[in-house]
Amino acid sequence: MSTLSNSTNIFWQECQIGKPDRQKLLNQKGCVVWITGLSGSGKSTLACSLSRELHSRGKLSYVLDGDNLRHGLNKDLGFKPEDRTENIRRTGEVAKLFADAGLICVASLISPYRRDRDTCRAMLPDANFIEARLPKAFHFIDS
């Protein structure tokens, strides 16, 4: 149970350097590319290939892979519907921070519930959220 909404001594700290400054420094716009699909559909492969291609073009990106996140940030969560929702919420918050830092964040998760993905989409004030849904058997040929 969160008590944050009941707290009266927590304030958002604004800094002089903001997202536009970081984007200018990196010469790119921060955004989130959210790849969703069933287990084994090729999400992680696509995410890593996209990140490699962005890197080859001089763009800074970071992959948030669902399995990798369950080794750390989300290791306390199971696979019940409420745990899946919290898994996506946490990942969305981290993705939002990366996008705010000016990075291209590639999130690769099963994320089965549209409402959870829509919640993540709504976290980005400038609507820089790109969703890619993979079919059941997406075959990616890595060259």
BAFIDREN-255861 format. One record per residue (C-alpha): residue number from 1; residue in one letter; x, y, z. Coordinates in pm, 1 decimal, always signed. Layout:
! residues N
@drendren=NUM | fiza=a | east=X | north=Y | up=Z .
...
END
This chain:
! residues 143
@drendren=1 | fiza=m | east=+0.0 | north=+0.0 | up=+0.0 .
@drendren=2 | fiza=s | east=+148.1 | north=+332.2 | up=-103.6 .
@drendren=3 | fiza=t | east=+148.7 | north=+622.5 | up=+138.5 .
@drendren=4 | fiza=l | east=+299.9 | north=+870.8 | up=-106.3 .
@drendren=5 | fiza=s | east=-33.8 | north=+1034.0 | up=-187.7 .
@drendren=6 | fiza=n | east=-82.0 | north=+1098.5 | up=+185.5 .
@drendren=7 | fiza=s | east=+258.8 | north=+1264.2 | up=+230.0 .
@drendren=8 | fiza=t | east=+277.5 | north=+1639.7 | up=+262.2 .
@drendren=9 | fiza=n | east=+655.7 | north=+1678.7 | up=+261.4 .
@drendren=10 | fiza=i | east=+743.2 | north=+1537.7 | up=-82.9 .
@drendren=11 | fiza=f | east=+800.6 | north=+1789.8 | up=-359.9 .
@drendren=12 | fiza=w | east=+904.9 | north=+1759.9 | up=-724.8 .
@drendren=13 | fiza=q | east=+1250.9 | north=+1911.5 | up=-771.5 .
@drendren=14 | fiza=e | east=+1296.3 | north=+2098.4 | up=-1098.3 .
@drendren=15 | fiza=c | east=+1651.0 | north=+2136.0 | up=-1232.4 .
@drendren=16 | fiza=q | east=+1790.7 | north=+2402.3 | up=-1462.7 .
@drendren=17 | fiza=i | east=+1884.1 | north=+2146.6 | up=-1726.8 .
@drendren=18 | fiza=g | east=+1573.9 | north=+1992.2 | up=-1882.7 .
@drendren=19 | fiza=k | east=+1478.1 | north=+1744.4 | up=-2150.3 .
@drendren=20 | fiza=p | east=+1526.5 | north=+1992.0 | up=-2439.2 .
@drendren=21 | fiza=d | east=+1882.3 | north=+2059.8 | up=-2318.8 .
@drendren=22 | fiza=r | east=+1964.6 | north=+1688.9 | up=-2301.3 .
@drendren=23 | fiza=q | east=+1809.5 | north=+1621.5 | up=-2641.2 .
@drendren=24 | fiza=k | east=+2014.1 | north=+1902.7 | up=-2793.1 .
@drendren=25 | fiza=l | east=+2332.3 | north=+1765.2 | up=-2636.4 .
@drendren=26 | fiza=l | east=+2260.6 | north=+1416.2 | up=-2773.1 .
@drendren=27 | fiza=n | east=+2126.1 | north=+1543.5 | up=-3105.4 .
@drendren=28 | fiza=q | east=+1821.1 | north=+1318.1 | up=-3077.8 .
@drendren=29 | fiza=k | east=+1471.8 | north=+1314.5 | up=-2931.0 .
@drendren=30 | fiza=g | east=+1404.9 | north=+1093.0 | up=-2633.3 .
@drendren=31 | fiza=c | east=+1121.6 | north=+846.7 | up=-2682.0 .
@drendren=32 | fiza=v | east=+994.5 | north=+501.1 | up=-2590.0 .
@drendren=33 | fiza=v | east=+958.7 | north=+219.7 | up=-2841.9 .
@drendren=34 | fiza=w | east=+741.5 | north=-41.4 | up=-2667.8 .
@drendren=35 | fiza=i | east=+760.4 | north=-389.5 | up=-2823.4 .
@drendren=36 | fiza=t | east=+494.2 | north=-631.7 | up=-2703.4 .
@drendren=37 | fiza=g | east=+406.8 | north=-986.8 | up=-2799.4 .
@drendren=38 | fiza=l | east=+379.8 | north=-1339.4 | up=-2668.1 .
@drendren=39 | fiza=s | east=+669.5 | north=-1533.7 | up=-2521.2 .
@drendren=40 | fiza=g | east=+904.2 | north=-1645.5 | up=-2798.7 .
@drendren=41 | fiza=s | east=+765.8 | north=-1399.3 | up=-3054.8 .
@drendren=42 | fiza=g | east=+1101.2 | north=-1226.9 | up=-3110.1 .
@drendren=43 | fiza=k | east=+1060.8 | north=-916.9 | up=-2892.1 .
@drendren=44 | fiza=s | east=+1408.4 | north=-929.2 | up=-2739.9 .
@drendren=45 | fiza=t | east=+1574.9 | north=-1010.8 | up=-3069.8 .
@drendren=46 | fiza=l | east=+1399.5 | north=-719.7 | up=-3239.6 .
@drendren=47 | fiza=a | east=+1477.6 | north=-483.5 | up=-2949.2 .
@drendren=48 | fiza=c | east=+1849.4 | north=-567.3 | up=-2954.2 .
@drendren=49 | fiza=s | east=+1866.5 | north=-542.3 | up=-3333.7 .
@drendren=50 | fiza=l | east=+1693.6 | north=-203.5 | up=-3323.2 .
@drendren=51 | fiza=s | east=+1933.7 | north=-85.0 | up=-3054.2 .
@drendren=52 | fiza=r | east=+2232.7 | north=-203.0 | up=-3260.0 .
@drendren=53 | fiza=e | east=+2101.4 | north=-19.5 | up=-3567.6 .
@drendren=54 | fiza=l | east=+2040.8 | north=+299.1 | up=-3370.4 .
@drendren=55 | fiza=h | east=+2393.3 | north=+274.4 | up=-3229.4 .
@drendren=56 | fiza=s | east=+2537.8 | north=+235.8 | up=-3580.0 .
@drendren=57 | fiza=r | east=+2359.0 | north=+561.6 | up=-3669.8 .
@drendren=58 | fiza=g | east=+2509.4 | north=+744.0 | up=-3372.7 .
@drendren=59 | fiza=k | east=+2195.0 | north=+735.3 | up=-3157.4 .
@drendren=60 | fiza=l | east=+2199.4 | north=+650.0 | up=-2787.4 .
@drendren=61 | fiza=s | east=+1944.7 | north=+391.0 | up=-2681.9 .
@drendren=62 | fiza=y | east=+1884.1 | north=+146.7 | up=-2399.6 .
@drendren=63 | fiza=v | east=+1687.4 | north=-179.5 | up=-2401.8 .
@drendren=64 | fiza=l | east=+1458.8 | north=-258.3 | up=-2109.7 .
@drendren=65 | fiza=d | east=+1398.6 | north=-631.4 | up=-2153.1 .
@drendren=66 | fiza=g | east=+1119.5 | north=-784.5 | up=-1945.8 .
@drendren=67 | fiza=d | east=+1317.4 | north=-1094.2 | up=-1846.7 .
@drendren=68 | fiza=n | east=+1623.4 | north=-888.0 | up=-1753.2 .
@drendren=69 | fiza=l | east=+1410.3 | north=-655.9 | up=-1538.3 .
@drendren=70 | fiza=r | east=+1273.8 | north=-955.8 | up=-1349.1 .
@drendren=71 | fiza=h | east=+1631.0 | north=-1031.6 | up=-1236.9 .
@drendren=72 | fiza=g | east=+1648.8 | north=-698.5 | up=-1052.2 .
@drendren=73 | fiza=l | east=+1395.7 | north=-416.3 | up=-1046.0 .
@drendren=74 | fiza=n | east=+1094.7 | north=-649.1 | up=-1074.4 .
@drendren=75 | fiza=k | east=+1233.2 | north=-964.6 | up=-910.8 .
@drendren=76 | fiza=d | east=+972.7 | north=-944.4 | up=-634.3 .
@drendren=77 | fiza=l | east=+682.6 | north=-978.6 | up=-880.7 .
@drendren=78 | fiza=g | east=+507.9 | north=-1292.1 | up=-1001.7 .
@drendren=79 | fiza=f | east=+277.2 | north=-1341.5 | up=-1297.6 .
@drendren=80 | fiza=k | east=-64.5 | north=-1280.5 | up=-1144.7 .
@drendren=81 | fiza=p | east=-260.1 | north=-1004.3 | up=-1321.6 .
@drendren=82 | fiza=e | east=-184.7 | north=-747.9 | up=-1048.9 .
@drendren=83 | fiza=d | east=+187.4 | north=-838.2 | up=-1059.0 .
@drendren=84 | fiza=r | east=+193.0 | north=-802.2 | up=-1437.1 .
@drendren=85 | fiza=t | east=+31.6 | north=-459.8 | up=-1402.3 .
@drendren=86 | fiza=e | east=+293.3 | north=-351.0 | up=-1146.6 .
@drendren=87 | fiza=n | east=+571.9 | north=-494.2 | up=-1366.3 .
@drendren=88 | fiza=i | east=+455.8 | north=-279.2 | up=-1657.1 .
@drendren=89 | fiza=r | east=+400.8 | north=+27.9 | up=-1437.5 .
@drendren=90 | fiza=r | east=+756.0 | north=+12.1 | up=-1301.3 .
@drendren=91 | fiza=t | east=+900.0 | north=-44.5 | up=-1645.3 .
@drendren=92 | fiza=g | east=+696.4 | north=+246.1 | up=-1780.9 .
@drendren=93 | fiza=e | east=+832.5 | north=+475.0 | up=-1509.2 .
@drendren=94 | fiza=v | east=+1192.2 | north=+377.3 | up=-1592.0 .
@drendren=95 | fiza=a | east=+1125.3 | north=+414.0 | up=-1966.1 .
@drendren=96 | fiza=k | east=+985.3 | north=+761.7 | up=-1899.9 .
@drendren=97 | fiza=l | east=+1305.0 | north=+858.0 | up=-1716.2 .
@drendren=98 | fiza=f | east=+1522.5 | north=+732.6 | up=-2002.4 .
@drendren=99 | fiza=a | east=+1314.0 | north=+927.4 | up=-2256.0 .
@drendren=100 | fiza=d | east=+1337.5 | north=+1236.7 | up=-2035.7 .
@drendren=101 | fiza=a | east=+1716.0 | north=+1189.4 | up=-2034.3 .
@drendren=102 | fiza=g | east=+1703.1 | north=+1210.6 | up=-2415.3 .
@drendren=103 | fiza=l | east=+1758.8 | north=+841.0 | up=-2482.5 .
@drendren=104 | fiza=i | east=+1564.5 | north=+617.6 | up=-2715.1 .
@drendren=105 | fiza=c | east=+1428.4 | north=+357.6 | up=-2476.1 .
@drendren=106 | fiza=v | east=+1335.8 | north=+24.2 | up=-2632.0 .
@drendren=107 | fiza=a | east=+1109.3 | north=-166.8 | up=-2391.8 .
@drendren=108 | fiza=s | east=+1055.4 | north=-531.7 | up=-2475.5 .
@drendren=109 | fiza=l | east=+789.3 | north=-701.1 | up=-2262.4 .
@drendren=110 | fiza=i | east=+497.7 | north=-939.1 | up=-2299.4 .
@drendren=111 | fiza=s | east=+270.2 | north=-665.2 | up=-2151.7 .
@drendren=112 | fiza=p | east=-56.3 | north=-845.5 | up=-2228.9 .
@drendren=113 | fiza=y | east=-298.7 | north=-580.4 | up=-2105.6 .
@drendren=114 | fiza=r | east=-374.4 | north=-284.4 | up=-2331.9 .
@drendren=115 | fiza=r | east=-478.0 | north=-71.5 | up=-2034.2 .
@drendren=116 | fiza=d | east=-129.0 | north=-113.2 | up=-1884.4 .
@drendren=117 | fiza=r | east=+40.6 | north=-12.6 | up=-2210.4 .
@drendren=118 | fiza=d | east=-199.2 | north=+282.9 | up=-2239.3 .
@drendren=119 | fiza=t | east=-102.3 | north=+388.4 | up=-1886.3 .
@drendren=120 | fiza=c | east=+264.7 | north=+388.3 | up=-1992.2 .
@drendren=121 | fiza=r | east=+178.5 | north=+582.9 | up=-2306.9 .
@drendren=122 | fiza=a | east=+2.6 | north=+844.4 | up=-2094.5 .
@drendren=123 | fiza=m | east=+315.9 | north=+890.2 | up=-1877.9 .
@drendren=124 | fiza=l | east=+493.4 | north=+1064.7 | up=-2164.1 .
@drendren=125 | fiza=p | east=+375.6 | north=+1424.3 | up=-2178.8 .
@drendren=126 | fiza=d | east=+476.4 | north=+1477.4 | up=-2540.4 .
@drendren=127 | fiza=a | east=+332.7 | north=+1148.4 | up=-2667.1 .
@drendren=128 | fiza=n | east=+669.0 | north=+1002.9 | up=-2773.5 .
@drendren=129 | fiza=f | east=+549.9 | north=+643.6 | up=-2731.7 .
@drendren=130 | fiza=i | east=+568.5 | north=+402.9 | up=-3023.9 .
@drendren=131 | fiza=e | east=+403.8 | north=+63.4 | up=-2978.0 .
@drendren=132 | fiza=a | east=+490.8 | north=-241.5 | up=-3187.0 .
@drendren=133 | fiza=r | east=+283.9 | north=-556.9 | up=-3135.8 .
@drendren=134 | fiza=l | east=+445.5 | north=-870.9 | up=-3269.7 .
@drendren=135 | fiza=p | east=+240.0 | north=-1160.5 | up=-3403.0 .
@drendren=136 | fiza=k | east=+257.6 | north=-1497.9 | up=-3232.0 .
@drendren=137 | fiza=a | east=+544.5 | north=-1621.7 | up=-3446.7 .
@drendren=138 | fiza=f | east=+752.6 | north=-1329.8 | up=-3570.2 .
@drendren=139 | fiza=h | east=+1062.7 | north=-1459.4 | up=-3743.8 .
@drendren=140 | fiza=f | east=+1346.1 | north=-1209.0 | up=-3748.1 .
@drendren=141 | fiza=i | east=+1642.4 | north=-1281.8 | up=-3972.5 .
@drendren=142 | fiza=d | east=+1957.6 | north=-1131.4 | up=-3825.5 .
@drendren=143 | fiza=s | east=+2210.1 | north=-1041.1 | up=-4092.4 .
END
